């Protein structure tokens, strides 16, 4: 077992991110590069790579990251205008796979508001291939020195927990949300299998066939609307195996990890965003919908937006662990990520019936802001995903 359990890795990286924010300067500009480097270092530690090799890899990656930052400005931080809140990012097209994280000082983990790989089979395949390539570079499995042929496969079993229906997907099925029911909270088990096989010759010119396989199981809860989807997912099993099918026919490595806490690792909000300039300029609208956690029964969302005042506030009821959640009034802002501008309300105070204070973030979706979707985060409590229509 490595120096850190995978469950601890997320919290460790979040703490590093906060420290980089405080340091500012080049550390802040290069935050994304540094965090990826540290995450990769911890990943290969977990898979029991030799310590001295890790240190060399880490040093090389850090040097490359800092060099890249120095020449390009580094980072992909969001900037906000006309608001005191920040860090709201939304998906606008299938090619935007960059990630934006909202980190709250009073929470123990992060809510990612991003184009979620969980919702896109092609992105899942890309992510799994990148992980496999990293494992190969760390020599966790062997790729022939001379590759004659190779094959890659990705399959996903999407199992509706309530109805026990099963959907078989491959990378030709792009959007998983197309297979989720609309306007209801859905529980799904997602089983991902990714396999790579190489035929070729090793450095001694012996014919070899090496393969890599990863089986990933995630428990998913999702609230799927016409223009937006809120999804929480929890990794329950992550199995990794590599095989050497040459004459010695040895199994090089098998690693199996199971988790049983039944809590969501991450919540994602994705959809068709709307620019601030396209929002209604007047009128007040109430958005009604649902809210959910990992374990509670569904809650009810009521969120009112006053476009004259450019603000919104509301409540969530029906969730046992929190009681009524008050979503305090927040200001609508314009958020720019690279060349994409989106609208929404950044981190604003949310308070449970027992007085626990957290924050919520909500975005507008649809060509006429027909929907809202977001998350509420509380230290020591399950986080809440929610969405609604007007």
C-alpha positions in Angstrom: 0.0 0.0 0.0 1.3 3.5 -0.8 2.0 6.4 1.6 -1.5 7.8 1.0 -4.9 6.1 0.6 -6.7 7.4 -2.5 -9.4 8.9 -0.3 -6.9 11.1 1.4 -5.4 12.3 -1.9 -8.2 14.7 -2.7 -8.1 16.4 0.7 -4.3 16.7 0.5 -4.4 18.3 -2.9 -7.1 20.8 -1.8 -4.9 21.9 1.2 -1.9 22.3 -1.2 -4.2 24.4 -3.5 -5.1 26.7 -0.6 -1.4 27.2 0.3 -0.6 28.1 -3.3 -3.4 30.7 -3.3 -1.9 32.3 -0.2 1.7 32.3 -1.7 0.4 34.1 -4.8 2.8 35.2 -7.6 4.2 32.5 -9.9 2.8 29.8 -7.5 -0.7 31.0 -8.1 -0.2 31.4 -11.9 1.2 27.9 -12.1 -1.3 26.3 -9.6 -2.9 24.0 -12.2 0.5 22.6 -13.3 1.8 22.2 -9.8 -1.4 20.4 -8.6 -1.3 18.0 -11.5 2.3 17.3 -10.8 1.7 16.6 -7.1 -1.4 14.5 -8.0 0.6 12.4 -10.4 3.4 11.9 -7.8 0.9 10.7 -5.2 -0.8 8.4 -7.8 2.4 6.6 -8.6 3.3 6.4 -4.9 -0.1 4.7 -4.3 0.8 2.1 -7.0 4.1 1.4 -5.2 6.6 2.8 -7.6 10.2 3.0 -6.2 10.7 6.1 -4.1 13.9 7.3 -5.7 12.3 7.1 -9.1 9.3 9.1 -7.9 11.5 11.9 -6.7 13.3 12.1 -10.1 9.9 12.1 -11.9 8.5 14.8 -9.6 11.6 17.0 -10.0 11.5 16.7 -13.8 7.7 17.4 -13.9 7.9 20.4 -11.6 10.8 21.9 -13.6 8.7 21.4 -16.8 5.6 22.9 -15.2 7.4 26.0 -13.9 9.2 26.5 -17.2 5.9 26.4 -19.0 4.3 28.8 -16.6 7.2 31.2 -16.9 6.9 31.4 -20.7 3.1 31.3 -21.1 1.7 32.9 -17.9 0.4 29.5 -16.8 -2.9 28.6 -15.1 -6.5 28.7 -16.2 -8.0 30.6 -13.4 -11.5 32.2 -13.8 -12.0 35.9 -13.5 -15.3 37.5 -12.4 -16.7 40.9 -13.2 -19.5 42.9 -11.5 -19.5 40.6 -8.5 -17.5 39.8 -5.4 -17.9 36.1 -5.9 -15.8 34.0 -8.3 -15.0 30.5 -9.6 -18.1 29.5 -11.5 -17.4 27.6 -14.7 -19.8 25.7 -17.0 -19.6 23.5 -20.1 -20.3 25.2 -23.4 -19.2 22.7 -25.9 -18.0 19.1 -26.2 -14.4 20.2 -26.7 -14.0 22.0 -23.4 -12.6 19.5 -21.0 -10.8 22.0 -18.7 -11.7 21.8 -15.1 -12.7 24.6 -12.7 -12.9 23.9 -9.0 -14.6 26.0 -6.4 -12.9 25.6 -3.0 -14.6 26.9 0.1 -12.6 27.6 3.3 -15.4 26.1 5.4 -15.7 22.9 3.5 -13.7 19.7 3.5 -13.7 19.0 -0.2 -14.4 20.7 -3.5 -17.3 21.0 -5.9 -16.1 20.8 -9.5 -18.2 22.8 -12.0 -16.9 21.5 -15.3 -17.5 19.5 -18.4 -17.7 16.2 -16.6 -15.9 13.1 -18.0 -18.6 11.2 -16.1 -21.2 12.5 -18.7 -19.1 12.0 -21.8 -18.0 8.6 -23.0 -15.3 10.0 -25.3 -13.9 12.0 -22.4 -13.9 8.9 -20.2 -11.9 7.1 -22.9 -9.4 10.0 -23.1 -9.0 10.1 -19.3 -8.5 6.4 -19.0 -5.9 6.4 -21.8 -4.0 9.2 -20.1 -4.0 7.2 -16.8 -2.7 4.2 -18.7 0.0 6.2 -20.4 1.1 7.6 -17.1 1.3 4.0 -15.7 3.4 2.9 -18.6 5.8 5.8 -18.2 6.1 4.9 -14.5 6.9 1.3 -15.7 3.9 -0.1 -13.9 3.3 -2.2 -17.0 5.4 -2.9 -20.1 4.9 -1.6 -23.6 7.0 -3.5 -26.2 10.0 -1.6 -27.4 8.9 -2.1 -31.0 5.1 -2.0 -31.4 3.7 -4.0 -34.4 0.0 -3.5 -33.6 -2.1 -2.3 -30.7 -5.8 -2.3 -29.8 -7.9 -0.3 -27.3 -11.4 -0.9 -26.1 -13.8 0.9 -23.7 -17.1 -0.5 -22.5 -19.6 1.0 -20.0 -22.5 -0.8 -18.3 -25.0 1.8 -17.1 -27.4 0.1 -14.6 -30.5 1.9 -13.4 -30.6 1.0 -9.7 -34.4 1.5 -9.3 -35.6 -0.2 -12.5 -32.6 -2.6 -12.8 -32.4 -1.8 -16.5 -29.0 -2.1 -18.1 -27.6 0.0 -21.0 -24.4 -1.1 -22.8 -22.3 1.8 -24.1 -19.2 2.1 -26.2 -17.2 5.3 -27.2 -19.7 5.8 -30.0 -22.3 6.8 -27.4 -21.1 10.3 -26.6 -23.4 11.8 -23.9 -24.4 9.6 -21.0 -27.0 12.1 -19.9 -28.9 11.2 -23.1 -29.6 7.8 -21.4 -30.8 9.3 -18.1 -34.5 10.0 -17.4 -35.5 13.7 -17.4 -36.6 15.7 -14.4 -36.1 13.1 -11.7 -33.3 12.0 -9.5 -31.8 8.8 -10.9 -29.5 6.3 -9.2 -27.1 4.6 -11.5 -24.3 2.1 -11.2 -21.6 2.7 -13.9 -19.1 0.0 -14.6 -16.2 1.0 -16.9 -13.8 -1.4 -18.4 -10.7 -0.1 -20.3 -8.3 -2.4 -22.0 -5.0 -1.8 -24.0 -3.2 -4.6 -25.8 0.2 -4.3 -27.6 1.9 -6.8 -29.9 5.6 -6.4 -30.7 9.1 -7.1 -29.7 11.0 -6.4 -26.5 14.6 -5.0 -26.3 15.9 -8.6 -26.8 13.8 -8.9 -30.0 11.5 -11.5 -28.3 7.9 -11.5 -29.5 5.6 -10.2 -26.7 2.0 -9.3 -26.1 1.4 -7.0 -23.2 -1.9 -5.8 -21.9 -3.3 -3.4 -19.4 -6.8 -3.5 -17.9 -8.6 -1.2 -15.5 -12.1 -1.8 -14.1 -13.8 1.2 -12.5 -17.2 1.1 -10.7 -19.0 4.3 -9.7 -22.2 4.9 -7.9 -24.0 7.9 -9.6 -26.9 10.1 -8.6 -28.1 12.6 -11.2 -30.8 15.2 -11.7 -31.1 15.6 -15.5 -33.0 18.5 -17.0 -33.4 19.7 -20.6 -30.4 22.0 -20.6 -28.5 21.0 -17.5 -27.4 18.1 -15.4 -26.3 17.9 -11.8 -24.4 14.7 -11.0 -22.8 13.3 -7.9 -20.6 10.2 -8.1 -18.7 8.0 -5.8 -16.0 5.5 -6.8 -16.7 2.2 -5.1 -14.2 -0.1 -6.8 -11.0 0.6 -8.8 -9.3 -2.6 -10.1 -6.0 -2.4 -12.0 -4.2 -5.3 -13.7 -1.4 -5.8 -16.2 -0.3 -8.9 -18.0 2.7 -10.1 -19.9 1.7 -12.7 -22.4 5.2 -13.6 -23.7 6.8 -17.0 -23.0 7.1 -16.4 -19.3 3.3 -15.6 -19.2 3.7 -13.7 -15.9 1.1 -11.4 -14.3 3.0 -8.3 -13.6 0.7 -6.5 -11.2 -2.9 -6.7 -9.9 -4.2 -4.0 -7.6 -7.8 -3.9 -6.3 -9.3 -1.2 -4.1 -12.8 -1.0 -2.7 -14.6 1.9 -0.9 -17.7 1.6 1.2 -18.5 5.0 2.7 -21.4 5.6 0.3 -20.6 9.3 0.1 -20.2 11.3 -3.1 -16.6 12.1 -4.1 -17.5 14.9 -6.3 -20.5 16.9 -7.7 -20.5 18.2 -11.2 -22.8 20.7 -12.9 -22.8 20.7 -16.7 -25.1 22.1 -19.5 -25.7 24.7 -22.1 -24.7 27.9 -20.5 -26.0 31.4 -21.2 -24.0 34.6 -21.3 -25.0 37.4 -19.0 -25.9 39.7 -21.8 -28.5 37.2 -23.0 -30.3 37.0 -19.6 -33.7 38.6 -19.1 -33.4 42.2 -18.2 -36.5 42.5 -16.1 -39.1 40.4 -14.2 -39.0 38.0 -11.4 -39.1 34.2 -11.9 -39.3 31.3 -9.5 -37.4 28.1 -10.4 -38.8 24.9 -9.0 -37.1 21.5 -9.0 -35.3 18.9 -6.9 -32.3 18.5 -4.7 -30.4 15.5 -3.5 -27.5 14.1 -1.4 -25.8 10.7 -1.5 -28.2 9.1 1.0 -31.2 11.2 1.8 -34.6 11.2 0.1 -35.1 13.9 -2.6 -35.5 17.5 -1.5 -37.5 20.3 -3.1 -35.9 23.4 -4.6 -37.5 26.8 -4.8 -35.3 29.6 -6.1 -36.4 33.1 -7.1 -34.4 35.3 -9.4 -35.2 39.1 -9.7 -33.6 40.1 -13.0 -34.4 43.8 -12.2 -32.2 43.6 -9.1 -29.9 41.0 -10.7 -30.0 38.8 -7.7 -31.4 35.4 -6.6 -32.3 33.6 -3.4 -34.3 30.6 -2.3 -34.6 27.5 -0.2 -34.3 23.7 -0.2 -36.7 21.6 1.9 -37.1 17.9 2.5 -33.6 16.8 3.2 -33.4 15.1 6.6 -29.7 15.7 7.4 -29.9 19.4 6.9 -33.5 20.5 7.5 -34.5 23.5 5.5 -31.6 25.1 3.7 -31.8 28.9 3.2 -30.0 30.1 0.0 -29.2 33.7 0.8 -29.4 36.5 -1.7 -26.5 36.5 -4.2 -25.7 38.8 -7.1 -25.7 37.7 -10.7 -22.2 37.9 -12.3 -20.4 37.5 -15.5 -17.6 34.9 -15.5 -15.0 34.4 -18.1 -13.0 31.2 -18.7 -10.6 31.6 -21.6 -12.9 32.7 -24.4 -16.1 31.5 -22.8 -18.3 33.8 -20.8 -21.1 32.4 -18.5 -23.6 33.7 -16.1 -24.6 32.7 -12.6 -24.3 33.4 -8.9 -20.9 32.6 -7.4 -20.2 31.4 -3.8 -23.0 32.8 -1.6 -24.0 31.9 1.9 -26.2 28.9 2.6 -27.5 28.1 6.1 -29.1 24.8 7.4 -32.0 24.7 9.8 -29.4 23.9 12.6 -27.4 27.0 11.8 -24.5 25.4 10.0 -23.2 27.9 7.5 -21.9 26.9 4.1 -22.0 28.2 0.5 -23.9 27.6 -2.7 -23.2 28.2 -6.3 -25.7 28.3 -9.1 -25.6 28.8 -12.9 -28.2 29.6 -15.6 -28.8 27.2 -18.4 -30.8 27.2 -21.6 -31.1 29.9 -24.4 -33.5 31.9 -22.3 -32.3 31.0 -18.8 -35.0 28.4 -18.5 -33.1 26.4 -15.9 -30.8 26.8 -12.9 -28.4 24.1 -11.5 -25.9 24.1 -8.7 -24.6 22.7 -5.5 -24.6 23.6 -1.8 -21.6 22.7 0.4 -21.4 22.3 4.2 -18.5 21.3 6.4 -19.2 18.0 8.1 -22.4 17.3 6.1 -23.2 15.7 2.8 -23.1 18.2 0.0 -26.3 18.9 -2.0 -26.9 19.0 -5.7 -30.0 20.8 -7.0 -31.7 22.1 -10.2 -34.9 23.7 -11.3 -37.0 25.2 -14.1 -39.1 28.4 -14.3 
